[in-house]
């Protein structure tokens, strides 16, 4: 995690969760909005392209899919070992 609270989530996991729930990126953003959860379509797109997003957004996405946040976030130790 960066000092500014940003994390990287596993793009494949997010895409798989969306597909399993028959949700496009837009539909997921609408579902978040309807659920009073702040995750925009641009955040979803950033997450699915492997860019860093706010921890709060990752937590909100996990909440929508009823999974733990740790199931979405890429482990920072794994990232260091991969380098």
N, C-alpha and C positions, 0 to 999 in steps of 0.2 A: 504494500500500500504506500502511495506517495504521502508526503506530509500534508498535502492539501485534501486528503480524504478520498482520493481517486483509486479505483481498483480496476483490474482487468477481469472480465468474466469470460468463460469459455464460449466462444461464438457458436460452436456446434451444438452445445447443450441448449443454448437459448433457441436456436433454430429448431432443434428437435422438439422441444417443449411446445413451441408455437405450432408446429405441424401436427403433433399429437392432439392438440386442442383445436385444430382447424382454424388457426388465426393467422391472418396476414399481419405485417408490421402495423398497418393502419388500424386493423381491428383490435390488436393488442393495445395500442395507444388509446383507442376509444374505451376499451374495457377498463383500463387503468383510470381514465377520466371518470367513467361512470361509478367506479369504486372509490372515488375520491383519493386516488393514489397518484402522486405526481411523477409520471414518467412520460416524456414526450416521444413522438415518433423519431425525432432526430437523435434522442438518446438511444432508442432501440437500434437505429441504424448504426450509430457509433459502436455500440456494444457488439453487434453482429459482424462488424469489420475488424474486431480485435482492438479497438481503441479504448482508452481508459474512460470510465464513467464514475460518477460520485458513488461512494459506498451506499448512501441513502437510496439511490436509484436501483442499485443491485439488490438491496434489501427489499425494496418495493416490488421488484420483478419476482423475487423469490416468494413474496407474500401472495402475489397473484396466482402463481403456480403451486402454492401450498408445499413448498420445499424449503429447506434451510438455505440461508445465504451462502454458506460454505460450499454447497453443492454447485453453485454458479461460479464462484470466484476461482480464478486460477491461482494456485498456491505460489506465493512469491519465492519459496525455496526451490520449487521446480524450475521457475524462470531462471534463477541464478545458476542452477546446475546445467541448464540447457545452453548457457552462454559460454 
